[in-house]
């Protein structure tokens, strides 16, 4: 028997206190030029390719917000043509989420809310 130990954030670290019965995951492709992704990243859909990338990277804007990454870690360079599991609804702890350094999570919050993703503790995030 072998054991695999995962590093990084646990799903319970990301989820807010709200009842998660409406938690909806979806599997989508990752852009081959996306920066490495990790659990808790806010992701955007690139309209031209229908692939996801880290929010704020590759020219994405808050209007492109798509969901929250649930996979532990994805590196498109070492994992070409990889798919990712993305939460498309639910309540999340904003202090555990990440966007590209060129943008703020607060900029993406209104669009995330409109698609069914609610952020707790947003006022604690820069």
Secondary structure, 3 states (H helix, E strand, C coil): CCCCCCCCCCHHHHECCCCCCCCCEEEEEECCCCCCEECCEEEEEECCCCEEEECCCCCCCHHHEEEEECCCEECCCCCCCCEEEEECCEEEEHHHCECCCCCCHHHHHHHHHHCCEEEECHHHCC
